Amino acid sequence: MTRTAWPAIRRNLYLILAFVVPVAVYAAILADRQVYPFDPHGSYTVFMIDLNNQYAQFYSYFDQALTGHGSLLFSWRADGGMNFWPIVAYYLTSPFGLLTLFGSDHQLPVLIAFATVLKLGAAGLGMALFLRKFRGEPGHGSGSAVNKAVIVALSTAYALGAWSLIYAFNIMWLDALYLLPWALLGVERLLAKGKITSLAVAIGLNLIIDFYTGAMICVFVCMYGLARYAGVRERFERADFLRTAAKFAVAGAIGGLLAAAFILPTYLGGLTQKTKLHADASVNPPIPVLSLLVRFFGGTVDAGQLTPNIGAATLILVLVPVFFLVKTIKRAERIAFGAVLAFLVLAMEIKPLYVIMHGGQMPNAFPFRFAFLITGLLTFLAFRAWVGIDSVKQIKWLGVSAAVWFVILYWGRQQYPRIIRPQVVQFDALILVVGTALLSFALYLRVRPAGEPLSKRLAWMPKRLATPKVAAVAAIAVLAVDASGSAALVGQKAIGKQPSGNGSVTKSNWTSSPTTSYGTALSSLQPSNDEFYRAEGDDQNLRSTNDSLRYGNFGFTHFSSLSSGKLHSAMQNLGFAHHSADVWSSHTGATLLTDALLGYQYLVGTTRETADGTIDRLGATLQKTYDNTAPTVPGKKPPTPDVTTVYKIDDTLPVGFRLAGSDLADFTAPVPANSPFAAQEQAFGLPGAFASMCGSPTVTASDGVTVTPGSDGSVSIKVPAKAPTGAEYYSDKIVWQCQSSGARQVYLYAPSAMPTGLSYVRLDGQNRPAPKAGAVAEDKTNILYPSGFANGVQDLGSVQSGSFTVTMSTQKLPLKNTYTVPANPVRGLDPTAVNAKLAQLRGGGVSDVHWTDRGLTATTTGDSAATVFLSIPTIPGWSVTVDGKSVKTTELLGSFTGVPVPAGTHRISMSFTPPGLTAGFGGSAVGLVALGGVWWFQRRRAAAGSAPAAPAAGEEQVSEDVMS
């Protein structure tokens, strides 16, 4: 068997290398960047940005659900109860994600690192399988080891392009890199043999594994199919074109049906109620053309995320223009691919096209997400150019191309030094000069007539070096250096420890939790099936946005593009801190009233608040302290305290309670927008509950900053456009002198008063610790506000009778901005009044609550008809019954469930099924049947016509393997 397999292995060794080389190069880059486990002593992981605060927790819950500790259809652990199937469809359908099942939760960074590496290897293999369709004729084509080596080099460049490495933290997008060539192979099979099964399966897999990039690929596949049709067919025939187009449509329909089980429920239950990304887009086309062109170079990185990640190997740029001069490729095909390339480039400059390529919505971060299509197209065109060059005249254009790109490189360095670093300039300049020379020489030796002596310019060269084989080896070597060097340069700026906050997370802190005891505390707060409560981390604990999924406690702080936009908008109006795009409701905006409303029974504090982990909150009782502080070692610095405390909220509401009369009217009325104090007062029927405690603020600012009081009590702060002399920023300080008439919980709501992420607020007086000397951020009494995900109501702690001050300050006022300090932003909440109202509502609370992975039941009792408020979001998919009879629910407070019940004792049941799930699985079943039917029909037809028909007179046969 070994003897039988060895020839096949040797024949396809280049395919093996196309997989292995990207894996090895990327692993080496990770090791160089001190990423564990590729560097056994490395301090960093592949976790950064979204991979750290979304994917990690999603995969953690995914593993739990598959082992019976959760449901893939629904979860109580995020968004107050969320449809989880769209999360599965959007994030978790990659086959490489199954690797996470082979280790514990703590091994996720390692397992996902391997999944990332393997995806890039699959991308190289996929591109190699695609490019081999265009190896050319025997001699310098399909039988040539040189072309196989070039395939390996170009496939590696494609797999390790800037898009791959910079967006690697969005691990779900990486599947697109190997799915794209597979879809294109399906097109080739359809055009060559008229068979549609391969294309249908490829489209189905694209939409199942990642429908977001899959939609982009489907658009590209249509354009690619048109361009290749122009090259494959000798002449245009209307009947053949319509027949081919119909087959394309059938393949697309079958592929869409195959994915229906994922696409339909995601659309009905996710996309139709997803967040509305009203946050400002990071890029708003058009962008400067030069900034776009310089990103085509290998090794370029734009830390500002204002330009697309296109660059792979720089020599690809030299080869691509020659594609349009190769006479062996039909002119119609060359024109068509020129149009495809132009469309993709214009889609980066014309906003409507840009929006179309992003699924109809402007991305608010990580722009130009379809750039991998350009990288793939350039790789394809470069290889076609390499194979197709057959004259010295065409080779001369390589020099012209290199010269043009050299000018762009030099000019781009002058204009965009942040993108083209000195190392990149040196590397790309060397590649353009040496690489182009070696490519030209290798191609010259290949195409010159047999027996023709070398050009006089090359007469100095020893004959043993002036051979096609030696020249080809040198050309391939420089291609390999180009691809791997470009990837290494990108890795230096995008992987491992970085100067910005988007760097890789250390392996000791990959969950963004501040203490090891924190996870232990959260895991202890999992409600049993016969009790329903929520638990949340307090204030400044830096909890990861989806940790409730991982630790099993119920929460609202969910972060995902498929979050319920309506829910998060309602939570924003209540002051429950939020992301600007409504993808995250944060407990940093909680008050005594919202905690009670949402059923929070436990709060978790950490050493981020105080040295002993205690929190300053009225109506909360310390229940347990977890202390994982390391032992003190004599002669060494004392260890950092690792303390987490669990507090029981003394006054909170059950998951459901009865509303009638004025209480029901308060919950039914529209909630005031962006006025959380008024919204909570209205909802609970407590006008004036958030009492103003302070006078007008005193504002001091750097010279040049304009401070203007408003007639309504607000204050405007305008920052000049020019920096102050001898400094980079202006600064300001806002101070309120306040007075309390009794015990109060103090809150601040002033998100527009200071720059996000650069400002701090503190409460002083009443025996509080004095400010520490030194950096403001080092004093934990200073609360970062407003920060990116905590710009709602800010809890400043409690005060007793007497005076105190509240101070907001920043040392970094961004230039050319205007900030507004609202009137009366500091308010005090009287716990006595709150407790009285909660006691009234608690009297109508539900009892005998029981929850399952997909629903909840509870008993309600009352002397008169009422509406039961349930702190469960009104997302699509709920079925609600009272005593077994279906009822129509109402929406309360903008996004919560109200169940009408008559007088007496009744049992409410809620069960959840993702909308469209049954129809989706039915569609997928139809797609499988249709795919099987088409495959059977094609097999039968092929068997019936297996005898080859003689070509008609004057008709030329086209090699199915070349098809060009």
N, C-alpha and C positions, 0 to 999 in steps of 0.2 A: 504493500500500500504506500510505503514511503517513497519507493521508486516511482510509483505512479503519480504521487502528489508533487514530487520535487520539480518536474518540468513546469507544472502549472504555477508553482510558487515562484520559480525563476522568471517565468513569463509575466507574472503580475506583481513582481517585487516592487515596482514603482507605485502601485496602488497601496501596498502595505506601507511604503515610505511616506506616501501622501497623508496617511493617517498618523504615523509615528512621529514624523518630523515636527508638525505643529504642536503635538503633545509635548515632545521633548523641549522644544524651544520655549514654549510658554511656561513649562515647569521650571526651566532654567531662569526665566525672567522672574517668576515668583520667588525662587530661591534667592536670587540676587536682591530682591526687594524685602528679604527677611520675612517672607510669608510662610507660616507653618501649614502643612508638614513638609513642604518641599525644601525648606531650610529647617532641619530638625531642631535647631536652636533659635528659630525665628520667633519674634514677639508678636507678629501680626497675622491676621486671618484675611481671607478674601472678602469678609463682611464689610461692606461700606454702603452708605446711603440707603437705598431701598432694600438692598439685600439684608441689611441689618435690622431694619424696622418694619419690614413687611414679609419678605420671603421666608426668613428664618422662622418666624412665628407661624406662618401659614404651613410650612413643612412640618413643624413640630406638631401642630394640631392634626394635620393630614395623617401623620404616623399614628397618633393617638386614636383617631377615628377608625383607621383600618384595623386597629387591634381591639376595637370594641369599646373605646372610651370617649366616644363622641359620634356625631353623624356628619356625613359629607353633604347632606341636604340642608341642614339647619344647625345653627349654634346659638346658645344663650350667652356665649363668652365674648361677644363683641356687638356693638351697636344696639345694645339692649335686647338682642334677639335678631339674628340676621339670616338671610338666605345665603347659605354657604356654597351652593352649587355653582353660581357664577364665579366665585373665587376659584373653585376647582377648575372650571373651564378656562379661566383667564390665566391662572398662575401655575397650576399643578398637574397638567396633563402630559408633560414631557416624559418620555420613557426613561430618560436619564434621572429624573427625579425619584424613581424607584430605588435608587442607590441609598437614599436617606433611610430606607427601612432596615438597612443592615447595620445599624449602630444606634447607640443611645442618643438622647437629645443633646448631651454635651459634646457629641462627636459630629454634630451638624456642620460646623465650620470645615472640618476635614472632608466629610462626605460631599458637601456642595463644592468644595475645591476640586475634588476629583471629577464631579459631574461637569464642572466648567471646562476642565482640561479635555475631557472626553468629547464634549460637544464641539470644541474647536478641532479636535482630531477628526470627528465625523464631517465637519465642514470641509476640511482638506480632502478627505476621501470623496465626498460628494462632488466637489469641483473637479477632482481628477477623473472620476467616472464620466463626468460631462465633457471635459476637454478631450478625452481620448476619442470621442466621436469625430474630432476634427484633426486627427494626426496627419492626414495627407496620404499620399500614395506610397507604396513600398519603395525602399531605397532611402528616401529622406523623410518618410512619413511614418506609417503604422509600424514598420519593422525597425524603426530607428531608435536606438537607445538614447540618442541625443534628445529627441522630442519627448521621450518619456521622462527624462531628467528635467526638462523644461516644465513639463506638467507638474512635477513635484514642487519645483521652485515657485511657480505661479500659484499653485494651490495653497502652498504655505503662506504666500503673501496675502492671498484672499482671506484665509482663515485667521490670520493674525493682523489684519488691517486695523486702522485706528478705531473704526466703529466697534470692532470686536472687543478690543482691550479697554476702551474708555467706557463702553456701555456693558461691560461684563457683569457689573453688579445687578443689572436687569437681566438676570440669568434666563428668564423665559424668552427674551428676544433672541438669544443666541441660537435657539433651534432654527430660526429662519435661515441661518447660514448654510445648514446642510439640506434644509427643505427646498430652498430655491433651486439648486442644481437638479434635484430629483424631479421637480415640476418641469423644468426645461427638458429633461430627458423624456418625460412623458409627451411633450410637444413633438420632439424629434421622432418618437415612435409613431405618433399619429400621422405626421407628415410622410414618413417613410413607408409605413405599412397600413395606415388607415385604422390602426387599433387604438381604442380610447381607454382601455382599462387602466393602463399605467398613469395616464393623465388624471383620470377620475380619482384613483387612489391617492395620487400626489396632492390634488386639490383638497380631498377629504382630510388627509393628514395635516396639511397646512392649517386648515380651519379648526381641526380638533386640538392640535398641539399648541398653536398660538394664533387665534383668529385675528388678532390685531395686525401682526406682521403678515399673517396669511392673506389678509385682504390686500395689502400692498403687493404681495407676490402675485396675486390673481390679476391685478391691474397690469403688472409687468409681463406676466405670461401672455396676456392678450396682445400686447405690443410686440413681444418677441415672436409670437406665432405669426403675426402679419409680416414681420420682417423676414423670417425664415421661409415663409411661403413664397415670397418674392425670389428667394435664392434657390429653393429646391425645384420649383416648377420651371420648365423650359419656357412656357408661355402661359399667359393668363387665359383661363377658360372659365366663363361665368358659372357653368354648371358644376365644374370641379370645385370652384371657390365656395359656392353656396353649400355644396355637399360637405366640404371640409369644415366650413363655419358651423354647420349643423352638428357635426361630430364634436366640435369644440363645445358647443352649447350643451350637448347631451352629457359630455364628460363633466362640465361644470355643474350641471344639475345633479348628477349622481354624486359628485364630490360634496356638494352642499347638503344633499340628503344624508350622506354618511355622517356628516358632522351635526346633524339636526339635534341630536340628544344633548349637545353642548351649546350650539348656537341659539336655538329657539328659547330654552330656559334662561340663557344669559341675556338675551334681548328683552324678553318679557319681564324677567325678575331682577335684572341688573341694569342694563343699559337704559331702559325706559324710566327708571327711577334713580339713576346714578346722580352723582354730584354734578352740579353745573359749574364748570371751571370758569368762574368769573374773575379769577385772579389774572393779573396782567401776564401775557405771554412773555417768555424770556427773550424771544426773537419775533420781530414783526417784519416780514419781508416787504420790500427788497433789502438786501444787504450789499455792501460794496463788492463789486465784481472781483477786485483783487483779493479781498479777504477770502472769497470763495475759492479762487484759483490756488492760493497758497496752501489750502488744506488738502489739495491733491497730492502734495509731496509726502513721501514717507517720513515718519518721525515727528510730524507736526502735532501739537496739542494746543487747544484753545481753552485755557483755564476759565475764561469768562463765558464759555458755552454759547458763543454768539455765531459760530460758524460750523459747518457740517464736518463730521468725521468721515473722510473719504480715503485718505492716504493709505496705501499699502506699500508696494515697491515702486520706487521712483522710476525705474526703467520701464515700467508698464506705460508711463506717460509718454516715453520716447517711442514706444512701439505702436501705440494706438493710432496716431495720425496716419501711419503707413498702411493700416488696414484699408483706408479709403482710397488707396492707390493700387492695391493688388488687383491685377487684371483677371486672375483666375477666379475671383469672386464676382458674381454678377453685379452689374452696376445698380440694378434695382435693389438688391439686398444691401449694398453699401449705402445707398441713399436712405433706405428704410432704417438701418441701424443708426445712421447719423441723425435721423429724426427722433428715434427713441432716446438717444443720448441727449439731444437738445431738449426734449420734453422734460427729462429728469433734472437737467440743470436749471431749466426755466422754472420748474416746480419749486426751486429754492429761492427764486427771485420774484415770482408772481404769486401774490397771496391766495387767490382762489385755487390755483393748482396746489399750492402748499397745503391748504386746508383739505382738499380732496385726498391728497396722499396721506393725510393723517386721519382718515376716517370721518371727515366732516367737522372736526373740532380742533381748534388751535391748542397745541400742547403748551402747558404753562411752565414746563421745565424739560430739559434734555431734548432740544429741538432737532430737526432734520433726521427724524428717526428712520426714514426710508433710504438713508445714504448708502446702506449696504447694497442696495440694488445697483447703484452707480459703480461701487467697487467690483461687484460681480460682473457687470457689463464690461468694464474696462479690462478686467482679467480675460474675459472671453475674446474681446477684440484684439488684445495684445497677442494672445496665442494664435489667433487666426492670421494675424499679420506675420508672426514668426514663421508659421508653416507656409504661408502663401507667397512670401517674397521670392521672386524668381529672376530679378534683374539687378544689375549694378546700379542702374538709375534709381530704382526704389530704395536701395541701400543708402544712397546719398541723402535721401530725405530724412534718414535717421539723424544725421548731423544737423540738418536744419531744425528738426523737432527739438533736439537737445539744446540748440542755441536759444530757441524761443523760450524753453522752460528755464534755461539758465538766467535769462533776463528777468523772467517772472520771479525766480528765486531771489535774485539780487534786489529787485524793486520791492518785493514783499518783505524782505528783511528790514528795509528802511522804514516801511509803513507799519509793519506788524511784528515788532520784535517780541511781543508777548507770545506770538504763535510760532515764529521761527527763531528758536534759540541759537546761539552761536554754534553749539555742537551739531544742530540740525543742518545749519548752513554748510558747515565743513563736510559733514557726511554726504549730503545730497549733491554738493558741488563735485566732490570726488567721484561719486557714483555717476553723475551726468557725464563727466569727462572720461574717466577710465572705463566705466561700464558701457557707454555708447561706443567707444573705440573697440572694445572686445566683441560686443555684439555685431558691430559692422564687419569686423575682420572675419568672424566666424561665418556670417552670412555670405560675405564675399567669396570665401573659399568654397562655400556650398554651391553658389550659383554660377561661378565663372565656368566657361566652357572647358571641357576636359582637355588637358594638354596645353592649355594656354599658360604662358609664363606669368609669374607674379608681376604686379605693377612695379615700375621703377622705384616708386616711393617705398616699396617694401623689399627692395633688393638686398638691403643690409641684414635682413632677418635670416638666421640659420634655417636651413631647409627642414630640420627635424622639428622646428617650432611652427613652421608655416604649413601645417597639415590640418585638414578639416577636423580631425579628432582632437588634437591639442587645442585648437582655437575654440572648439565647441566646449571642451572641458573648462577652459578659462571663462567663457561667456556664462556658462551655467554656474560656475563658482561665484562670479560677481553678482548674478541674480540671487543666489542663495544668501550672500552677504547683505545684499540690498534688502531682502525680505526680513531676515532675522535682525539686522541692525535697525531697521525702521521700527520693528516691534519693540526692540530693547529701548530705543529712545522714547517711545510712547510710554512704556512701562515705568520709566524713571519719573514721569510726571503724573501717572494715573494710578499706580499700584503701590501698596505698602504705605509707609508713613508719609503723609503729605502735610504741607504747612497750613492748609485750610481745614475746616471742620469736616470735610468730606473724605478724609483719609481712612485707611483701613482700620478696623477696630482691633484692639489687642486681644489676644486669645484669652487673657485673664478677665476680660470685661466685654465679651462679644454681645451680650444681651442689653447693653446700655444700662444695666442696673448698678446702682452705686455701691451696693454691699452684697456679699454672698448670703447674708442672713435675710435679705429682702425677698429672694425667691422662695426661701423656706417659709417665710411668713405668708406670702401670697398663696402658696400651695396648700397651706393649712386652712384656707378660707373657701373651701369648696362646699357649697350647700348640698345637703342630702336631697333625695328626690321628694321628701315630704316637708321640705321647707324651701322658701324662695327668698333670697336676699342678694344684695350686690355688695361687693367689696372693692375698694379702690386705693391706690397709693395717694398719699397726701402731697400737696403743694410741690416743693422743689425736688422731688426724689429722682428726677431724670428717668422715670420709667419709660421703657420702650413702648411705642404706641400700640402694639398689639399683644402685650404680654399676658393679657387675660386669656387669650387663646392658648398660650403655652402652659400657664399655671392652673387653669381650671376654674378660676373664680369669675363671676359674671361681671361685665363692665360695659361701659359706653365708649371708651377711648379707642375707636377703631379707625385705622388709616388705610385707605385703599381707593383707587380710582372708581371702584364700584360701590362706594358707600352710598347710603340713601341721602340724596341731596335735600329732600324735604325734611327728613329728620334733623340733619345737621344745620339746616337753616333755622328750624325751630329752636334747636339747642343754642344756636348763636344768638337768637333774639332773647333767650333767657340768660345770656351772659356766660354760659358754659363754654369756656374758651375754645377757640376754633382756629383751624387753618384757613388761610384766605380763600382757598378754593372749596371750602366746606367738605373736606375729606377726613376731618378729624374733630371730634368733640372731646375736649380735654377737661379732666377734673380740676385743673388749676383754676377754672372759673366757677367752682361750686360754692354755694352758700348753704346756710342752715336749711333754707327752704327747698333748694333744688336737691340736696342730699335726701331730704325727707320724701320729696316727690318721686324720686327715682329708686327708692327702696335701698339706699346705701346704709347698711348696718355696721360696716367695719371700715375703718381708715387705717392705713399703714404709714407710719412715720419712719424716717431714717436719720442717719447722722448728717444728712444735708441740712436738717433743721437745727438741731442742737447736738451737743456732744453726747448726751445720753439718749438721743432718739425721741425725746418727747415733742409733742406738738401743742401749739397754743390755740385751742379751739373750745369754746363753751359748749356744754352739752355732750362731751365725749369722756368716757371713762377708760382708763388704762386697763387692758385685759392681760396682755402678755408681752414680755420682752425677750427678743432673740439676740443673744450676744455671741458673735463668732469672732471677736477680736483676738488676734494672735497673741500668744504669750510674750511677755516682755523678756528680751534677751539682754543680760548685763553687758554694759559697754556699748550698746547699740541704740539707735534712735527709737523712741517709743513707737509701737505700731499704731497705724491709723485705726481709730475706733470703727468697729463693724457691728453696729447695733441697729436693730429694727424693732419698733414697737407696734403693737396692734391695739387699736382703740375701738371700743363699742360706742356707737352713737345712741345716746339714751332716748332721743325722740326721733323716730322716723316712721314712715307709713308703710303698710304692707303693699304687696304688688298690686292690689286692687282695693278700692273703697267706693262707697256709694255717694252719688252726687244728686242733689235735687234743688229746686228753687233757685235762689241767688247763687249758691255754690256752682250749680250746673251752668248757669248763665255766665259766670266768671270763666269757667273752663272752656265754654263754647265760643266766647267772643274772640275775635281776631287778636292775636298777641301783638303789642306794639313792636315795631321793627327797630332793632339796634338801640333799644332803651331798656336794658335788663332790669334796672330797679323798678321802673314803671310796670314792666311785664310781669314780674313776680308779685308785685303788690296787687295787680289786677287779678291774676290767677287765683290768689289765695284770699281775695277780698280783704286786704289789709292796707288800705290807703295810708300813705305816710309812714309805712313800717320802716323803710330805709330812710332814717331821719338824717338831714344835713347836720353836720357837727362842726363845720369849719367856716371861717370867714373867707374873704377874697385872698387869693394867693399872692405872695411876694415873689417876683421873678427877677433874678439877677442873671445877666448873660454877658458874654464877651463883647467888647466894643465892636460895633458894626451890626450886631444882631438887633433887629427891630422888634420891640415888645409893645403890642397895642391892645389895651383893654376893650372889650366889646360891651355894648349896651345891655346884653342879656346875661352878663356876668362871666362870659368866656374871655379868654385871652389868646391873642394871635402872636405867634413867634415866627418871624421871617428871617431866614438865613441868607446872607449875601452869596452871590455867585462866585466871588473870588475868595481864596483862602486868606486868613489873617497873616500879617507880616510876621515871619519867623515861626509860623506854626502851620500845621496841616488842617486842623479842625477848629471850629468854635466850640464853646461849651455853654451850658446854662444850668440853672438850678431853680426849682419851683418849691416853695415852702408854704404849707398851710398851718396856721395856728388853730388848734381845735379844742373843744370842750365837751366832756361827756357828763351826762346827768345820772349815770348808773352803769351797771355792767352792760357792755355792748360788744358785739362782734363787728370789727371795722372792715369795710370793703372800699376798694378804689376801682373806678371804671373811667379810664382816660386813655384809651388806645391810640388816640390821635395826638397826644400831647408830646410824645417823644419818639425818636427813631427806633424802629423795631430791632431788637437784639443788641442795642448799644446803650440802654438806659436802665437805671436802677431806682428802686423806691424803698423807703424804710419808714418805720414808725418809731419815734423816740419819746422818752418820758415815761413816767410811772415805773421807775426802777428797772428799765430796760438797759441792756449793756450799751456802753458808749461805742461809737464807731471806732473800728480798728484803724491804726495808721497804715499807710501803704496803699497798695492797689485796691480799688473799690471792689473788684470781683472776688478778692480773697476774703472779704468780710461776708460771712454767710447770713448776717442780718440784712444785708442788702439783697433785695429780691429783683431779679432780672425781669423788667416789665417795660413795655410790652415786648415779648419775645415772639418768634415766628409762630409757635403753636400755643401761646398763652397770652392772648390779647383780649380776653374777656374780663369778667369781674375778678379782681385780685384780692384774696383774703390777706389782710395785714395782721391778723391776730385779734386778741381781745384786750379791752381796757376796762378800768373801773371808773368811778366818779373822779373827775379832775381834768386837768389839761394835758395835752400831748401835741406833738407835731408830726406831720407827714411830709416827707421830702422826696421829690423826684429830681434826678440829676443825670447828666451825661457829659462826658468829656469829648464826644465825637458827634457833633451836629453835622450831618451831610450838607454839602453846599447846595444852594439854590433850592431849598425846600421851605415850606411853610407848615407849621404845626399849630394845632388848636387845642387849648386847654378848655374842656367844657366847664360849664357852671356847676358848682356843687358836686364834684366827682367823688368826694370822700363821704361815705354814709355809714351810719351805725344801725345795726339790727338788734332790737330788744328781744332777748331769748324768752322772756316771760310771755310776751304777746305771741311769739311764734309757737311756743308750747301749747298755749291755749287753743290756737287754731288747729294745730295738729291733733290735739286730743279730741276735738270735735269731729274731725274727719276720720280719725282712727276708730271712732265708735261705729262707723259703718264699714269697717274693714272686712275683707273676705277671710274665710277660715278654711281649714282642711285643704290646704294647697298641696297639689302634687304635680310635679313636672316630669316630662320625659325629654328625650333628645329632639322631639319634634312637636312638642305641645305642652299644654298646661290645663289643669282643671282646678276649680275652686268653688267654694260654697258661699253664697251671699244671702243674708237675711235682713228683712226690713218690713216695717208696718205699712209702707206705701211704695208705689212704683218709683223707680229711680234709674239712673244710668250709672253703671259701674265703670269707674276709670281704672284702666289697667296700664301700668307703665311699660307697655309693650308697643313698639312702633307699628304703624299701620302699613307695613310693606305688603306688596301683592303676594298672595299665596295662602293667607289665613282662611280657615273655615271655622266659624264660631257657632256653637249651639247653646241653647239654654234648655236644660232638661231633655236633651236629645233632639230638639227642634231647631232648625237653622234660623238664625236671626241676622238682620242687617245692622252692622255696627255704625257708629258715628265717629268722627274724628275730633279729638280734643287737644287743645293747646297746639294745634297745627300739625301734629304728627303722632298722636297717641290714641289708643283704642278705647272707645266707649261702647259698652254693651247695655242695651235697654233691658230691664227686668221688671216684672210685676211685683206686687207686694207678696210677702211670704218668703219661704226658703227655697232656693233654686241652685242648681248645679250648672256652672258655666264650664264649657269645654272649648279649648282652642287647639286646633291641629294644623300643621303647616305642610304644604306640598309645594315645591317650586313651580310656579306657573309655567306651563308649556312643557313640563317634564314628560308627561305621558305622550303628548303629541310628538315631542322631540324623539323619544325612543321609537315611536311608531314610524317617524320619518326615516330614522337610521335603519330600521328593519327593512323598509321599502328600498332604501338605497343599497343595502346589502343584497337584496333579492335582484334588483336591477343590475347591479354589478356582476352578480353571478350569471344572470341571464345573458348579458352582453358578452361576458367571457366565454360562456358555452357556445353562443352563436358564432363568435369569431373563431373559436377552435374548430367548430363543425365546418364553417366556410373555408377555413384554411386547409382542412383535410380534404374537402371536396375539390379544391383547386390546387392541390399540392404539386401537380405536374406543371412545370413552368411553361408559360405560353411564349411562343417566339415573338420577338418584337416586330412591330409593323414596319413596313418599308420606310426607310428614312428616319425611323425613330431611334434615338440614342438612349441606351440604358445608363442610368445613374447609379453609382455605387451607394448602397444603403448605408454603408459605414462612413462615407464621406459626406454625402448630401450637401454639397456646397457648390 
